[in-house]
């Protein structure tokens, strides 16, 4: 029996709805699949094709050598050498902790590093430059290189790269101002001139290396090669090569003879100290050094944070540049500033005379000359010659309510930035306002008094400055009132020695100084150095070059007397100033003055040779 079409059972509405829903879902899925395939093959086809091709290539950045740093005569202070560096790509370590630990143990055995030290090296490297290969060792031997070549599959994360490392052919020469180089940090990558760099790139991290990094740092090159399925280079697979552009050279104002003489003079005395020699007109630094010093090549090797901390905690502070970052009282070398303030403010004249009885008493406190010596009647010139404290005590006393002494010291650069192109510290110029503020907030035991200006007049009390600031002050008087900007950078040169840029920083400011004031102070300093009775006469008596210099013996709490000497030469129209200080070196004429003489002998070496020839025909 057959059913006619009209006799067939009708589908229920619920079943029809289910069929429609299932059919709709199927159509939607097929539509999504169709459009996805269309997107992959038509819209994004070129992109995925390019990515597929990229899987067959590897790109490597070729590090550019940094530019050299050379002295004014062209002799090399810093250049580069090539080194083989063993690097670990941590992203290629096994994912499982057990497997990763086993891999690290094998790597540690290979490079003779304990697992703890290896993990610390990796951690510190990733903190500096996350994502970049971590350098485990530099200057690895070829035996290790050959071993790794033969066992690539056992150490997939290890590679040996040829890198450039800073070289210091003169050893510790200029260690405090040349600075160091290191990998750019995560913080530096986010801001400033380094934000377009990549993790692992090296930049200047201090001193001149940092200041002139944009010139010294070259532009990296690029090499692209073809690889097989295992990621290994195929024969003749180099596809593209762009060589790096080396950095430009930085020429310095440094005179090697002056620098070597200054460093040797400090080293011979075996005490902490510093020196600065500078052109009084344009601020070019001819020599700048600090003792004790350090070997800058130490920073070319990977260092743990513990090693860095040990260097910084060293009680002799070898990393501190005492020439620009030292904080000291200056003793009698400050008297030049006190004399200038008295003359310019009309408080004294060149002929104003004081009866120096050896001491004065103010407010029940006695202020004495060194060893209580009485010099009798002295005017300004003779007071500078014999370094009469009483003369300057009385002059400081006359200015204690007026702030005149602080004004002139500040104008000459004490307690303010010098503008030098390496790090420096401003120091402290004591004043009534500052001390009274500290007293009000319970940070000192008394307010400002007359005794504070009496002490400041002779470079004592709360004064905290350094040789560079004092050299700037003396240079300002010597050139007639222009405060120079001290600098070590002279110019930028290309590989062929062509000058690309010259550095001629503008003066900081101009201080109006009367010609008569300048003349009488220089005369007093000249007599102090080369007239009988002068404080440095025993050192410079008979020196063929006429000079004007001032000794200083500074008292520091908890230390023996600090020796100072600042000299201008040649007299009466100086070209250079040299400032030397030696901690616990005694009187100024004992340590600092002989060291300054050694530096002057190096600077005037040609003139001294000619003088010697003429005196012995």
C-alpha positions in Angstrom: 0.0 0.0 0.0 1.3 3.3 -1.0 0.8 6.8 0.7 -0.1 9.6 -1.5 1.7 12.9 -0.9 -1.2 14.3 0.8 -1.2 11.4 3.2 2.4 12.0 4.5 2.8 13.0 8.2 3.6 16.7 8.7 6.8 17.7 10.6 6.1 19.3 13.9 6.9 23.1 14.3 9.6 22.3 16.9 11.4 19.9 14.6 11.2 22.4 11.8 12.7 25.1 14.1 15.6 22.8 15.0 16.3 22.0 11.4 16.3 25.7 10.6 18.6 26.6 13.5 21.1 23.8 12.6 21.0 24.8 9.0 21.6 28.4 9.9 24.5 27.6 12.2 26.0 25.4 9.4 25.6 28.2 6.9 27.2 30.7 9.3 30.2 28.4 10.0 30.8 27.9 6.3 30.5 31.6 5.8 33.1 32.3 8.6 35.4 29.6 7.2 35.0 31.0 3.7 35.7 34.6 4.7 38.7 33.4 6.8 40.2 31.6 3.9 39.5 34.6 1.7 41.3 36.8 4.3 44.3 34.5 4.5 44.7 33.9 0.8 43.6 37.3 -0.7 43.7 40.1 1.9 46.7 38.9 4.0 48.3 36.6 1.5 51.3 38.9 0.8 51.9 39.4 4.5 52.0 35.7 5.3 54.1 35.0 2.3 56.6 37.5 3.5 56.6 36.0 7.0 57.1 32.5 5.5 60.1 33.8 3.5 61.4 35.5 6.6 61.5 32.1 8.4 64.2 31.2 5.9 66.4 34.2 6.8 68.2 35.5 9.9 69.2 39.1 10.4 72.2 40.1 12.6 73.1 43.5 13.8 76.8 44.3 13.2 78.1 46.4 16.1 79.9 49.7 15.1 83.2 50.5 16.8 83.1 53.6 19.0 85.2 56.6 18.0 88.6 57.2 19.5 89.4 59.7 22.3 92.6 61.5 21.6 94.7 64.3 23.3 95.2 67.7 21.7 98.4 66.4 20.0 96.6 63.5 18.5 98.0 60.8 20.8 95.5 58.1 21.6 93.9 58.0 25.1 91.0 55.5 24.3 90.5 53.3 21.3 89.1 49.8 20.6 90.2 46.3 20.4 88.2 43.3 19.2 87.2 40.6 21.6 85.3 37.3 21.4 82.3 37.4 23.7 80.4 34.3 24.8 76.7 35.1 24.9 73.6 33.2 26.0 70.2 33.7 24.4 67.9 32.8 27.4 64.9 32.5 25.2 66.4 29.3 23.7 66.7 27.6 27.1 64.4 24.6 27.7 61.0 25.5 29.0 60.8 23.0 31.8 62.6 24.1 35.0 64.4 20.7 35.4 65.6 20.8 31.8 66.6 24.4 32.1 68.6 23.8 35.3 70.4 20.8 33.6 71.2 23.0 30.7 72.6 25.8 33.0 74.7 23.2 34.8 76.3 22.1 31.6 76.9 25.7 30.5 78.4 26.5 33.9 80.8 23.5 33.6 81.8 24.8 30.2 82.6 28.3 31.3 83.8 27.4 34.8 81.0 29.3 36.6 79.1 28.0 39.5 75.3 27.6 39.0 74.7 30.4 41.5 77.1 32.8 39.8 75.7 31.9 36.3 72.1 32.6 37.4 73.2 35.9 39.0 75.0 36.9 35.8 71.9 36.1 33.8 69.7 38.0 36.2 71.9 41.1 36.3 72.2 41.0 32.5 68.5 40.8 32.0 67.9 43.6 34.5 70.2 45.9 32.4 68.9 44.9 29.0 65.8 42.6 29.0 65.5 40.4 25.9 69.1 40.9 24.8 71.6 38.1 24.8 73.5 38.0 28.1 77.3 38.2 27.9 78.7 35.5 30.1 82.4 36.1 29.3 84.5 38.4 27.2 87.9 37.5 25.7 87.1 33.8 25.5 89.8 31.6 24.0 89.7 29.9 20.6 89.6 26.5 22.2 86.2 27.2 23.5 85.1 28.7 20.2 86.2 25.5 18.3 84.4 23.3 20.9 81.2 25.2 20.5 81.4 25.0 16.7 81.7 21.2 17.0 78.8 20.9 19.5 76.2 23.4 18.4 73.3 21.1 19.0 74.3 20.6 22.6 74.3 24.3 23.4 71.6 25.9 21.2 71.5 29.1 23.3 75.2 29.8 23.2 77.0 31.9 20.6 80.3 33.6 20.2 80.2 37.1 18.9 83.1 39.4 17.8 82.6 42.6 19.7 84.6 45.9 20.2 86.0 46.6 23.6 87.4 49.9 24.8 91.2 49.9 25.1 93.3 52.2 27.2 96.9 52.3 25.7 98.0 54.8 28.4 96.7 52.7 31.3 95.3 54.9 34.1 96.0 58.1 32.2 92.9 60.4 32.5 90.8 57.6 34.1 88.6 60.0 36.0 87.5 62.1 33.0 87.3 59.6 30.1 84.4 57.7 31.7 83.2 54.2 30.8 80.9 52.3 28.4 78.1 49.9 29.2 74.9 48.4 28.0 71.9 50.8 27.8 69.5 50.3 30.7 65.7 49.8 30.4 65.2 53.2 32.0 67.5 54.9 29.4 65.6 53.1 26.5 62.4 54.8 27.6 63.6 58.4 27.4 66.2 60.9 26.3 68.8 60.3 23.5 68.7 56.5 23.9 65.0 55.8 23.4 65.5 54.7 19.8 68.2 52.1 20.7 67.8 48.4 21.4 68.5 46.3 24.4 72.2 45.3 24.4 73.4 48.4 22.7 76.4 50.0 24.4 76.5 53.7 25.4 78.7 56.0 27.4 77.9 55.6 31.1 80.1 58.3 32.6 82.6 61.1 32.0 83.4 62.1 28.4 82.1 58.8 27.1 78.6 59.9 28.2 78.8 63.6 27.4 79.9 63.0 23.8 78.2 59.7 23.3 76.2 60.8 20.3 79.4 61.5 18.4 81.4 58.5 19.7 78.7 55.9 19.2 78.6 54.8 15.6 75.7 53.3 13.6 75.4 49.5 13.5 75.4 47.6 10.3 73.1 44.7 9.2 73.8 41.2 7.7 71.0 39.0 6.5 71.6 35.3 5.7 69.5 32.4 4.5 69.1 29.4 6.8 67.9 25.8 6.6 65.1 24.2 8.6 67.4 23.8 11.5 68.3 27.5 11.6 71.8 26.9 10.3 73.3 29.1 7.5 73.2 27.6 4.1 76.3 27.6 1.8 76.6 31.0 0.1 73.5 32.1 1.9 74.4 35.8 2.6 71.6 37.8 1.2 72.4 41.4 2.3 75.2 43.2 4.1 75.4 46.8 5.2 78.7 47.6 7.0 78.5 49.6 10.3 79.5 53.3 10.4 82.3 53.8 13.0 81.9 56.5 15.6 83.7 59.8 15.2 86.8 60.7 17.2 86.8 63.1 20.1 89.8 65.4 20.4 90.5 66.7 23.9 92.1 69.9 25.2 94.4 67.7 27.3 98.2 68.3 27.0 99.7 64.8 27.6 102.9 66.2 29.1 100.9 68.3 31.7 98.6 65.4 32.5 101.4 62.9 33.0 103.3 65.4 35.1 100.3 66.1 37.3 99.4 62.4 37.8 103.0 61.6 38.6 103.3 64.4 41.1 100.3 63.2 43.0 101.3 59.6 42.9 104.8 60.4 44.2 103.3 61.9 47.4 101.2 58.8 48.0 98.3 60.8 49.4 94.8 61.6 48.2 94.6 64.8 46.1 93.9 66.4 42.8 95.1 69.0 40.3 93.7 71.1 37.5 95.6 73.1 34.9 93.5 75.3 32.7 93.8 78.1 30.1 92.6 81.3 31.9 91.1 82.8 28.8 89.1 80.0 27.1 88.7 77.4 29.9 90.5 74.6 28.0 91.6 72.0 30.5 95.2 71.0 29.9 95.4 68.6 32.8 93.0 67.2 35.3 93.7 64.3 37.7 92.8 62.7 41.0 94.7 60.3 43.3 94.2 57.5 44.1 93.1 56.4 40.6 91.9 53.2 39.0 92.3 51.1 35.9 89.4 51.9 33.5 89.9 48.6 31.7 88.3 46.9 34.7 84.9 48.2 33.5 85.4 46.5 30.1 84.9 43.1 31.7 81.5 41.9 33.1 81.2 42.9 36.7 78.7 41.7 39.3 76.9 44.2 41.4 79.0 43.0 44.4 82.2 43.9 42.5 80.8 47.4 41.7 79.7 47.9 45.2 83.2 47.0 46.5 84.8 49.6 44.3 82.4 52.3 45.5 82.8 51.3 49.2 86.6 51.4 49.0 87.6 53.8 51.8 90.3 55.5 49.6 87.5 56.4 47.1 89.5 55.8 43.9 86.4 56.4 41.7 85.9 59.9 43.1 87.3 62.7 41.0 88.6 65.0 43.7 89.3 67.7 41.2 85.6 68.3 40.4 83.8 66.3 43.1 86.0 66.9 46.2 84.6 69.1 48.9 87.2 70.9 51.0 88.0 74.1 52.8 90.8 75.9 50.9 92.8 77.7 53.5 94.7 80.8 52.5 94.2 80.3 48.7 90.7 81.9 49.4 92.5 85.2 50.3 92.5 86.2 46.7 88.7 86.4 46.8 88.7 88.2 50.1 91.2 90.8 48.8 89.1 91.4 45.6 85.9 91.8 47.6 87.6 94.4 50.0 89.1 96.4 47.1 86.0 96.4 44.9 83.7 97.3 47.8 86.0 100.1 48.8 86.7 98.7 52.3 90.5 98.8 51.7 93.0 100.4 49.3 96.3 98.9 48.1 98.0 100.9 50.8 95.7 100.2 53.7 97.9 99.0 56.5 97.1 96.7 59.5 99.4 96.1 62.5 99.6 92.3 62.5 100.3 91.3 66.1 99.8 87.7 65.5 96.1 87.4 66.6 92.8 89.1 67.2 90.0 88.4 69.7 86.4 88.8 68.7 83.5 87.9 71.0 85.9 86.2 73.4 87.3 83.9 70.7 90.9 84.2 69.6 91.9 84.0 66.0 95.6 83.5 65.3 98.1 83.5 62.5 99.7 80.1 61.7 102.0 79.3 64.6 101.2 82.6 66.2 103.7 84.6 64.0 103.4 88.4 64.2 104.1 90.1 60.9 103.9 93.8 62.1 102.5 96.5 59.8 101.3 95.0 56.5 99.5 96.3 53.5 97.6 94.2 51.0 100.6 93.2 48.9 102.8 92.2 51.9 99.8 90.5 53.6 99.5 88.3 50.5 103.3 87.7 50.4 103.5 86.5 54.0 99.9 85.2 54.1 98.9 87.3 57.1 95.7 85.8 58.6 95.2 88.8 60.9 94.9 91.2 57.9 92.2 89.0 56.3 90.5 88.2 59.6 89.9 92.0 60.1 88.8 92.4 56.5 86.3 89.5 56.8 85.0 91.0 60.1 84.2 94.3 58.3 82.0 92.3 55.8 80.2 90.0 58.2 76.9 92.0 58.2 76.9 92.9 54.5 77.2 89.6 52.6 79.8 91.2 50.4 82.4 88.4 50.7 79.8 85.8 49.8 78.7 87.9 46.8 82.1 88.1 45.3 82.9 84.5 46.0 79.6 83.5 44.3 80.4 85.7 41.3 83.8 84.1 40.9 82.1 80.6 40.8 82.4 79.3 44.4 79.4 77.1 45.3 77.9 77.1 41.8 78.2 74.9 38.6 81.3 75.5 36.5 79.7 74.1 33.3 82.5 71.6 32.8 81.6 68.7 30.4 82.0 66.0 33.0 80.2 65.5 36.4 81.0 67.9 39.2 79.7 69.0 42.5 78.7 72.6 43.4 79.9 72.5 47.0 78.8 74.9 49.7 79.4 78.6 50.1 78.5 79.4 53.7 76.3 82.4 54.3 74.3 84.0 57.1 70.9 83.0 55.5 72.0 79.3 55.1 73.3 78.9 58.6 70.3 80.7 60.2 68.0 78.5 58.2 69.7 75.3 59.5 69.7 76.7 63.0 66.0 77.4 62.8 65.4 73.8 61.8 67.7 72.3 64.5 70.4 71.2 62.0 73.2 73.2 63.5 74.1 74.4 67.0 74.2 78.1 66.5 73.2 81.0 64.2 75.6 82.9 62.0 78.1 85.1 63.8 81.0 87.4 63.0 83.4 84.5 63.5 81.9 82.7 60.5 82.9 85.5 58.1 86.3 85.7 59.8 86.8 82.0 59.1 85.5 82.3 55.5 87.9 85.2 54.8 90.8 82.7 55.2 89.1 79.8 53.5 87.9 77.9 56.6 84.7 77.3 58.5 81.9 75.7 56.5 83.4 76.3 53.1 83.2 73.3 50.8 84.7 73.6 47.3 87.2 71.9 45.0 90.3 72.7 42.9 88.3 73.3 39.7 86.1 76.0 41.2 89.2 77.7 42.7 91.0 77.5 39.4 88.0 79.2 37.7 88.1 82.0 40.4 91.8 82.6 39.9 91.4 82.5 36.1 88.6 85.1 36.3 90.9 87.6 38.2 93.8 86.8 35.8 91.9 87.5 32.6 90.2 90.7 33.9 86.8 89.4 34.9 85.5 86.9 32.4 84.4 83.7 34.1 85.5 80.9 31.7 83.6 77.7 31.1 86.1 74.8 31.7 85.9 72.1 29.2 87.8 69.0 28.0 86.2 68.5 24.6 88.1 70.4 21.9 86.4 69.0 18.7 85.0 66.1 16.7 87.1 64.6 13.9 86.3 61.9 11.3 88.5 58.9 10.5 90.7 61.0 8.2 91.3 63.6 10.9 89.1 66.2 9.3 87.5 68.6 11.9 83.7 68.2 11.9 82.9 70.3 14.9 84.8 72.5 17.4 83.7 73.1 21.0 84.1 76.7 22.1 81.7 77.2 25.1 80.8 80.7 25.9 81.9 82.3 29.2 79.6 81.8 32.1 79.4 85.6 32.8 81.5 88.7 33.2 82.4 90.1 36.5 83.5 93.8 36.5 86.9 94.0 38.1 89.0 97.2 38.2 92.4 96.9 36.5 94.0 98.3 39.7 92.5 95.6 41.8 93.7 92.9 39.5 97.2 94.3 39.4 97.8 94.7 43.1 96.5 91.2 43.9 98.7 89.6 41.2 101.6 91.6 42.5 101.0 90.2 46.0 100.8 86.7 44.7 104.0 87.2 42.6 105.9 88.3 45.7 104.5 85.4 47.6 106.1 83.1 45.1 109.3 84.8 44.1 110.3 87.4 46.6 112.2 86.7 49.9 109.8 86.1 52.7 107.1 84.8 50.4 105.3 81.6 51.5 106.3 79.7 48.4 109.6 81.5 47.8 111.7 78.4 48.8 110.0 76.5 46.0 109.9 79.0 43.1 113.1 81.0 43.9 115.1 81.0 40.7 112.3 79.5 38.6 113.0 80.9 35.1 109.3 81.6 34.5 107.8 84.5 36.5 104.7 83.2 38.4 102.1 84.4 40.9 101.0 81.8 43.4 99.3 81.4 46.8 99.8 78.7 49.4 97.0 77.4 51.5 96.9 75.2 54.7 93.4 74.1 55.4 92.1 72.6 58.6 89.7 69.6 58.3 88.0 68.0 61.2 89.4 64.5 61.8 92.3 65.0 59.3 95.8 66.5 59.4 96.3 69.8 57.6 95.4 69.8 53.8 98.0 71.3 51.5 96.9 73.8 48.7 98.7 75.7 46.0 97.2 77.8 43.2 99.6 79.4 40.7 99.1 81.7 37.7 101.8 81.8 35.0 103.5 83.6 33.4 103.4 86.8 35.4 102.1 89.5 34.8 99.9 88.3 32.0 99.0 84.7 32.9 98.0 82.1 30.3 97.3 79.2 32.6 96.2 78.5 36.2 97.2 75.3 38.1 95.4 74.4 41.3 96.7 71.5 43.4 95.4 70.1 46.7 96.8 67.2 48.7 94.9 65.7 51.7 96.9 65.6 54.9 99.8 67.1 52.9 100.7 69.7 55.6 101.5 73.3 54.7 100.9 74.5 51.2 104.6 74.8 50.5 105.3 71.3 51.7 103.3 69.2 49.2 101.1 71.1 46.9 103.5 73.8 45.8 106.3 71.4 44.7 103.6 69.3 42.8 102.4 72.5 41.0 106.0 73.3 40.1 106.4 69.9 38.4 103.3 70.6 36.3 104.6 74.1 35.3 107.9 72.5 34.3 106.0 70.2 31.9 103.9 73.0 30.5 106.9 75.4 30.0 109.3 72.6 29.0 110.3 74.3 25.7 110.9 77.7 27.3 112.8 76.1 30.2 115.1 74.2 27.7 115.8 77.4 25.9 116.5 79.2 29.2 118.9 76.5 30.2 120.7 76.7 26.9 121.1 80.5 27.1 122.5 80.3 30.7 125.0 77.7 29.6 126.3 78.7 26.2 
